[in-house]
Amino acid sequence: MSHETIDLHSAITALSCSLDLVGIDEIKHGKRVAMMAYHIAAELNWPESERLGILHAGMLHDCGVAQIREHRQLTETLEWDGAEAHAERGADYLTACPLLAHLAPEIRYHHSRWERLLQLPMDQRTRLRANLLYLADRIDVLQVPYLNSEQILTAAPDIVARLQALSGTLFAPELLDAFARVADSQAFWLAMDPDYLDEDLRALGKNVAPVALDYTAQRELARLFSRVVDAKSAYTEQHSERVALVARQLAADFGITGRELEQVEIAGLLHDLGKLRVSEDIIDKPGKLTHSERACMQRHSYDTYRILQRVFADSKIPVWAGFHHENLRGEGYPFKSSGAAQDLECRIISVADIFQALAQDRPYRDSMALPDILDDLHRRVSVGELDASVVDKLTEHADDYYALARGG
C-alpha cells in the first residue's frame, strides 16, 4: 500500500474551498469562522495545538451543508430550527474519516446554545470548542453586510453588543469576553479581507508538519468530500462512490496497479467536487437547461481541477478528475482537450461517469437498462467521443459493472 506525504493544513484549506462554493454569496465563510475562532482561542491562551485544531474545525464546520438553500437559511438569522440537521450530518461525515474524526464532537454541536450544552454529558473542552465555533459562525453572519469595507469598523461595536446580550444563553460568557477584547482591535475585522485571510492561513500552515497518509486514509478523506457533493440531490446519492468503484475496476482490468490504481479511485471519488457551486435547482431540474444554467454546470469540472491541484499537486489526480467531461473529439469541457492530450485514466473516468449516471435515476429520466446503456456508450464511440477500448472492456463484464454502478 502506497503512502503520500501531504501538507494536511493546506489540504484542509484547499478542500474548504469546495465548501465555500456552496455559499456563492458569502465565499470564504468557513475560513473567516476559522480565523476568528483561532484569534479568540489565542486570547484565551489555548495551546497552539488547540488553536490549530479549532482553525481546522472552523474551515470544515459546514461540511454537512451541500444545498445552497440550506446555506442561505443558516446565514440569514442567528438561530434557525433546521440547523441541527447539517451539524449531525457533518459530524457523521467526519466520524467516518479517521484523519479528522477528532473534530466531529464540536462540529456536531456547533449550533447548540450554551445553556443546552451545559445540560449535555460532555467534557468542558468539547463544550467550549463547539460554542466557540457557534460564536464565530454568528459573528460572520452579522459582519457579512460590511465585508471588504471599512464600514465594518463602525458596525463592530453594535455586533459586539448584540452578541454580548446573549451571554449565558447562546454563548459562554468567557468566550464573549475574549471576543470583546479582540474585537476592540480594528485589525481583527480588517483581517477578514479575502487576500489577507489567505495570507494568514498560509502563514499558520507553516506550523503544521506534513503527515504521511496511507491509501486508506487518503480514500477516506476523499470519501468525506464525495459524500458532501453527492448530498446535493437525492438523484446523485452515492454517484461519486460508484463512479470510483467502476473506474477502479476498469483500470484494474487494463492492468493498472499500485499507486496509479489507487489514484484512479480517489479521482473518481472527487471528480464532481466543483459541483458544490451548482444550485440544486439546476441539478434537480427535470427539463432542458437554459444557456445560463448549462454554463453554470460546465464550470464544475474546472473548479474540481483547480481545487484538487492544491491538495494533490504532485499527482495526476487533478487532471484525471478535472477532465471527466472532455471527449476524444475535443468538444468536451472545460479544456477542449482532444484524445491525444488525455491519459487512459481520464478516458476511464469519463466512461465510468457516463455509465453510472445512465444507470441511476435522474430528475429528467428513469435509470436505463443495461442493454440501452451499452447502446448509448457504443454510439458515443462511433461518433468519436469515447475510447473504444474502454467501452469494449466494460462491455466484456457489463453485468458486473452494472452491479457496481447500481450499488448491487
PEFEN-V22468 format. One record per residue. N is the residue number from 1. RES is the residue in three letters. PHI is phi in whole degrees, -180 to 180 (none if undefined). Layout:
N|RES|PHI  N|RES|PHI
This chain:
1|MET|none  2|SER|-80  3|HIS|-121  4|GLU|-122  5|THR|-93  6|ILE|-125  7|ASP|-84  8|LEU|-61  9|HIS|-61  10|SER|-66  11|ALA|-66  12|ILE|-64  13|THR|-61  14|ALA|-67  15|LEU|-68  16|SER|-67  17|CYS|-62  18|SER|-68  19|LEU|-68  20|ASP|-61  21|LEU|-63  22|VAL|-64  23|GLY|-69  24|ILE|60  25|ASP|-86  26|GLU|-125  27|ILE|-58  28|LYS|76  29|HIS|-55  30|GLY|-62  31|LYS|-70  32|ARG|-67  33|VAL|-59  34|ALA|-61  35|MET|-69  36|MET|-66  37|ALA|-62  38|TYR|-61  39|HIS|-69  40|ILE|-68  41|ALA|-63  42|ALA|-65  43|GLU|-62  44|LEU|-87  45|ASN|63  46|TRP|-66  47|PRO|-58  48|GLU|-58  49|SER|-63  50|GLU|-71  51|ARG|-65  52|LEU|-66  53|GLY|-63  54|ILE|-72  55|LEU|-61  56|HIS|-68  57|ALA|-62  58|GLY|-63  59|MET|-67  60|LEU|-107  61|HIS|-62  62|ASP|-103  63|CYS|-67  64|GLY|-88  65|VAL|-105  66|ALA|-117  67|GLN|-97  68|ILE|-62  69|ARG|-65  70|GLU|-70  71|HIS|-60  72|ARG|-66  73|GLN|-61  74|LEU|-72  75|THR|-109  76|GLU|-112  77|THR|-153  78|LEU|-70  79|GLU|-133  80|TRP|-143  81|ASP|-60  82|GLY|-88  83|ALA|-67  84|GLU|-61  85|ALA|-61  86|HIS|-72  87|ALA|-66  88|GLU|-66  89|ARG|-61  90|GLY|-58  91|ALA|-64  92|ASP|-63  93|TYR|-61  94|LEU|-70  95|THR|-60  96|ALA|-79  97|CYS|-114  98|PRO|-52  99|LEU|-63  100|LEU|-122  101|ALA|-61  102|HIS|-66  103|LEU|-89  104|ALA|-60  105|PRO|-60  106|GLU|-73  107|ILE|-66  108|ARG|-58  109|TYR|-115  110|HIS|-80  111|HIS|-124  112|SER|-99  113|ARG|-62  114|TRP|-60  115|GLU|-65  116|ARG|-76  117|LEU|-59  118|LEU|-65  119|GLN|-92  120|LEU|-92  121|PRO|-78  122|MET|-145  123|ASP|-75  124|GLN|-64  125|ARG|-61  126|THR|-63  127|ARG|-59  128|LEU|-70  129|ARG|-65  130|ALA|-62  131|ASN|-72  132|LEU|-66  133|LEU|-63  134|TYR|-61  135|LEU|-61  136|ALA|-62  137|ASP|-62  138|ARG|-75  139|ILE|-58  140|ASP|-66  141|VAL|-58  142|LEU|-76  143|GLN|-91  144|VAL|-52  145|PRO|-62  146|TYR|-113  147|LEU|-59  148|ASN|62  149|SER|-139  150|GLU|-68  151|GLN|-65  152|ILE|-60  153|LEU|-69  154|THR|-81  155|ALA|-84  156|ALA|-56  157|PRO|-58  158|ASP|-68  159|ILE|-63  160|VAL|-62  161|ALA|-64  162|ARG|-63  163|LEU|-76  164|GLN|-64  165|ALA|-66  166|LEU|-103  167|SER|-63  168|GLY|87  169|THR|-105  170|LEU|-79  171|PHE|-130  172|ALA|-68  173|PRO|-55  174|GLU|-67  175|LEU|-70  176|LEU|-65  177|ASP|-64  178|ALA|-66  179|PHE|-60  180|ALA|-61  181|ARG|-70  182|VAL|-72  183|ALA|-71  184|ASP|-71  185|SER|-90  186|GLN|-60  187|ALA|-62  188|PHE|-56  189|TRP|-82  190|LEU|-70  191|ALA|-69  192|MET|-80  193|ASP|-55  194|PRO|-53  195|ASP|-67  196|TYR|-66  197|LEU|-59  198|ASP|-64  199|GLU|-62  200|ASP|-67  201|LEU|-65  202|ARG|-64  203|ALA|-64  204|LEU|-67  205|GLY|-65  206|LYS|-67  207|ASN|-90  208|VAL|-108  209|ALA|-74  210|PRO|-60  211|VAL|-123  212|ALA|-92  213|LEU|-113  214|ASP|-77  215|TYR|-61  216|THR|-59  217|ALA|-66  218|GLN|-62  219|ARG|-64  220|GLU|-68  221|LEU|-65  222|ALA|-66  223|ARG|-64  224|LEU|-54  225|PHE|-79  226|SER|-67  227|ARG|-68  228|VAL|-64  229|VAL|-62  230|ASP|-69  231|ALA|-76  232|LYS|-56  233|SER|-151  234|ALA|-62  235|TYR|-77  236|THR|-109  237|GLU|-57  238|GLN|66  239|HIS|-58  240|SER|-64  241|GLU|-60  242|ARG|-77  243|VAL|-60  244|ALA|-62  245|LEU|-66  246|VAL|-64  247|ALA|-64  248|ARG|-62  249|GLN|-67  250|LEU|-61  251|ALA|-61  252|ALA|-63  253|ASP|-67  254|PHE|-89  255|GLY|88  256|ILE|-75  257|THR|-135  258|GLY|61  259|ARG|-60  260|GLU|-65  261|LEU|-64  262|GLU|-63  263|GLN|-70  264|VAL|-61  265|GLU|-64  266|ILE|-65  267|ALA|-62  268|GLY|-64  269|LEU|-63  270|LEU|-105  271|HIS|-64  272|ASP|-105  273|LEU|-54  274|GLY|-69  275|LYS|-71  276|LEU|-63  277|ARG|-75  278|VAL|-82  279|SER|-61  280|GLU|-64  281|ASP|-65  282|ILE|-77  283|ILE|-61  284|ASP|-93  285|LYS|-66  286|PRO|-77  287|GLY|-102  288|LYS|-70  289|LEU|-75  290|THR|-73  291|HIS|-59  292|SER|-66  293|GLU|-66  294|ARG|-65  295|ALA|-63  296|CYS|-62  297|MET|-66  298|GLN|-71  299|ARG|-82  300|HIS|-64  301|SER|-73  302|TYR|-71  303|ASP|-60  304|THR|-56  305|TYR|-58  306|ARG|-70  307|ILE|-65  308|LEU|-70  309|GLN|-60  310|ARG|-77  311|VAL|-93  312|PHE|-121  313|ALA|-63  314|ASP|-103  315|SER|-137  316|LYS|-89  317|ILE|-54  318|PRO|-59  319|VAL|-71  320|TRP|-61  321|ALA|-79  322|GLY|-73  323|PHE|-96  324|HIS|-72  325|HIS|-110  326|GLU|-77  327|ASN|-139  328|LEU|-66  329|ARG|-82  330|GLY|77  331|GLU|-112  332|GLY|-86  333|TYR|-146  334|PRO|-99  335|PHE|-100  336|LYS|56  337|SER|-79  338|SER|-91  339|GLY|-57  340|ALA|-63  341|ALA|-96  342|GLN|-108  343|ASP|-65  344|LEU|-56  345|GLU|-63  346|CYS|-62  347|ARG|-68  348|ILE|-64  349|ILE|-67  350|SER|-62  351|VAL|-66  352|ALA|-61  353|ASP|-64  354|ILE|-66  355|PHE|-59  356|GLN|-67  357|ALA|-62  358|LEU|-71  359|ALA|-83  360|GLN|-112  361|ASP|-61  362|ARG|-131  363|PRO|-62  364|TYR|-99  365|ARG|-170  366|ASP|-81  367|SER|-61  368|MET|-95  369|ALA|-70  370|LEU|-55  371|PRO|-58  372|ASP|-69  373|ILE|-65  374|LEU|-63  375|ASP|-60  376|ASP|-64  377|LEU|-63  378|HIS|-67  379|ARG|-63  380|ARG|-66  381|VAL|-65  382|SER|-64  383|VAL|-98  384|GLY|85  385|GLU|-88  386|LEU|-111  387|ASP|-73  388|ALA|-61  389|SER|-65  390|VAL|-70  391|VAL|-66  392|ASP|-64  393|LYS|-63  394|LEU|-65  395|THR|-65  396|GLU|-59  397|HIS|-128  398|ALA|-59  399|ASP|-62  400|ASP|-66  401|TYR|-68  402|TYR|-64  403|ALA|-64  404|LEU|-63  405|ALA|-69  406|ARG|-88  407|GLY|89  408|GLY|-92
